[in-house]
Amino acid sequence: MVLRYFSILLDLPCAIIISRRRFSSAAHLNLPLALFTMNYLSTVFIAIVFASALHAQTRSNESIEQQLKSLRSEAVTLSYDTGSNVTTIRAVADNFSNDEAKRAGIRAMNFAAGALYSGKAIERPLDPVQWSFWVLTAKPRFGEDHSLTIFAGAETFQLGDARYVFRARDGMEYLNFNLTREQLKQIAANSGVKLLLGQKEFNLTKSQLKLLADLYLITEISK
């Protein structure tokens, strides 16, 4: 994309000069060569700055891995598959509290969040992020009502119904949602976030909040 925009912009000075030469010929004017040179260099400079700005809007896998180390975020992993040329970022959270799980009538619940992108760099915002809840339970608890509402400070987000699967042989429910980048940002910015999953309430723990904040930070690209 950068190269395409860069080549388009580099073509502009030639078009401008040709246009002016035609005008000069029609009007029998002889514009100084210095004027053409100055206009050309100015336009090329703008093109280079614009192309550099586009290039800055990327985030390499190497940069992400370095930041993960500085954040000490061991629960967030990055993997690149050479066969498909796809990178996967995945953040796996600790369990919600045992008390909340017991009140919900389940054995345990945690979640994973992440995204896929082509190549070895993020070239555009990862939006949405996939957010999947894994529920360990003897029988389905969220089959009839698997909507999700998030309360983050003064903000309330309704993510709607999950893509829901119950696997009886594993004793697992899977609830998959799309989380917009703005919603992820709001969650990461708050110290207290409550979830209403179906009719059951859960609070994101400190480690879960840090996990989501780290995910937001490592996937942020300059604008």
C-alpha positions in Angstrom: 0.0 0.0 0.0 2.8 2.4 0.9 4.6 1.8 -2.4 1.3 2.2 -4.4 0.6 5.6 -2.8 4.2 6.6 -3.0 4.3 5.9 -6.8 1.0 7.8 -7.4 2.4 10.8 -5.6 5.7 10.7 -7.4 3.7 10.9 -10.7 2.1 14.2 -9.6 5.1 16.5 -10.3 5.3 15.3 -13.9 1.7 15.8 -14.5 1.9 19.3 -13.0 4.9 20.3 -15.1 3.4 18.9 -18.3 0.2 20.8 -17.6 2.1 24.1 -17.1 4.2 23.6 -20.2 1.1 23.2 -22.3 -0.3 26.4 -20.7 3.0 28.2 -21.4 3.0 27.1 -25.0 -0.6 28.3 -25.5 0.0 31.6 -23.8 3.5 32.1 -25.3 5.1 32.4 -21.9 8.6 31.3 -20.9 8.5 30.3 -17.2 11.9 30.1 -15.5 13.4 26.6 -15.1 14.0 27.4 -11.4 10.3 27.7 -10.8 9.7 24.2 -12.2 12.6 22.8 -10.2 11.3 24.3 -7.0 7.8 23.1 -7.5 9.0 19.6 -8.4 11.2 19.3 -5.3 8.4 20.7 -3.1 6.0 18.1 -4.4 8.5 15.2 -4.1 9.2 16.3 -0.5 5.5 16.2 0.3 5.2 12.8 -1.3 8.1 11.4 0.8 6.6 12.8 4.0 3.3 11.3 3.2 4.8 7.9 2.4 6.9 8.0 5.6 3.7 8.7 7.6 2.0 5.7 6.0 5.0 3.5 6.8 4.9 4.7 10.4 1.4 3.3 10.7 2.7 -0.2 10.9 3.8 -2.4 13.9 6.3 -5.2 13.2 6.2 -8.5 15.0 9.6 -7.8 16.4 8.4 -4.5 17.9 5.4 -6.3 19.5 7.6 -9.1 21.0 9.9 -6.5 22.5 7.0 -4.6 24.1 5.6 -7.9 25.4 8.9 -8.5 27.2 8.9 -4.9 28.7 5.3 -5.4 29.9 6.2 -8.8 31.3 3.0 -10.1 29.7 3.6 -13.8 29.6 0.0 -14.6 29.0 0.0 -12.9 25.6 1.7 -14.8 22.8 2.6 -14.0 19.2 3.1 -16.7 16.6 3.8 -16.5 12.9 2.9 -19.3 10.4 5.2 -19.3 7.4 2.9 -21.6 5.4 -0.1 -19.3 5.5 1.9 -16.0 6.1 -0.4 -15.2 9.0 0.4 -13.9 12.5 -1.7 -14.8 15.5 -1.8 -12.7 18.7 -3.6 -14.5 21.5 -4.1 -13.4 25.2 -5.3 -16.1 27.6 -6.7 -14.9 30.9 -6.8 -16.4 34.4 -10.1 -17.8 35.7 -12.8 -15.5 37.1 -13.2 -15.8 40.9 -14.4 -19.1 42.3 -17.2 -17.3 44.2 -18.6 -15.8 41.0 -18.3 -19.2 39.2 -20.1 -20.9 42.1 -22.9 -18.3 42.1 -23.3 -18.8 38.3 -23.7 -22.5 38.8 -20.5 -23.3 36.8 -17.2 -24.9 37.8 -14.9 -22.3 36.2 -14.7 -19.7 33.5 -11.9 -17.8 31.7 -11.4 -16.1 28.4 -9.1 -15.5 25.5 -8.8 -12.5 23.2 -6.8 -11.9 20.1 -6.7 -11.4 16.4 -5.1 -12.6 13.1 -3.4 -10.5 10.4 -1.5 -11.2 7.2 2.3 -11.0 7.2 4.7 -10.0 9.9 3.4 -6.5 10.7 0.1 -4.8 11.7 -0.6 -2.4 8.8 -4.1 -1.3 9.9 -6.0 -1.3 13.2 -7.0 -4.7 14.4 -10.7 -4.1 14.6 -12.6 -6.0 15.9 -10.8 -8.2 18.4 -12.1 -11.7 19.0 -13.2 -12.3 22.6 -14.0 -15.9 23.6 -15.3 -17.2 26.9 -14.7 -20.8 28.0 -17.0 -22.2 30.6 -16.4 -25.4 32.4 -19.8 -26.8 33.4 -21.6 -30.1 33.9 -24.7 -28.8 32.0 -25.2 -25.7 29.8 -25.8 -22.5 31.8 -25.8 -19.9 28.9 -27.6 -21.8 26.2 -30.9 -19.8 26.5 -29.3 -16.4 27.2 -25.8 -15.8 26.0 -25.8 -12.0 25.6 -23.0 -9.9 27.0 -23.2 -6.4 28.5 -20.0 -4.6 29.7 -20.0 -1.9 32.3 -16.7 0.0 32.1 -16.8 3.1 34.3 -19.5 5.4 32.9 -19.7 3.4 29.6 -22.0 0.5 28.9 -21.5 -1.7 25.9 -24.0 -4.3 24.7 -22.2 -6.9 22.5 -25.4 -8.8 21.8 -25.6 -12.6 21.5 -22.6 -14.8 21.4 -21.8 -17.4 18.7 -22.5 -20.2 21.1 -21.5 -23.8 21.3 -21.9 -26.4 24.0 -19.9 -29.6 23.9 -21.4 -32.1 26.3 -18.5 -34.6 26.0 -16.1 -32.0 27.2 -18.4 -30.3 29.6 -17.6 -26.9 28.0 -19.6 -23.9 26.7 -17.9 -21.6 24.2 -19.2 -18.0 23.8 -17.5 -15.9 21.1 -17.9 -12.2 20.6 -16.5 -9.4 18.6 -15.0 -6.5 20.6 -14.3 -3.2 18.8 -11.0 -1.5 19.3 -12.7 1.4 21.0 -14.5 -0.9 23.5 -11.2 -2.6 24.2 -9.6 0.8 24.9 -12.4 1.7 27.3 -12.0 -1.5 29.2 -8.2 -1.1 29.3 -8.7 2.4 30.7 -10.8 1.4 33.7 -9.8 -0.2 37.0 -13.3 -1.7 37.6 -15.2 -3.5 34.8 -18.3 -5.6 35.3 -19.7 -8.2 32.9 -23.3 -9.3 32.6 -23.1 -12.6 30.8 -26.7 -13.9 30.3 -28.1 -13.1 33.7 -24.8 -13.8 35.6 -22.5 -11.1 36.9 -18.7 -11.3 36.7 -16.0 -8.8 37.5 -12.8 -8.6 35.6 -9.9 -9.3 37.9 -6.7 -7.2 38.0 -4.8 -9.7 36.0 -7.5 -9.9 33.4 -7.7 -6.1 33.1 -3.9 -5.9 32.7 -4.1 -8.6 30.0 -6.6 -6.7 28.0 -4.7 -3.4 28.5 -1.5 -5.1 27.3 -3.3 -6.5 24.2 -4.5 -3.0 23.4 -1.0 -1.5 23.8 0.9 -4.0 21.7 -1.5 -3.7 18.8 -1.7 0.1 18.8 -0.2 1.7 15.7 0.6 5.4 15.3 -1.9 7.6 13.5 
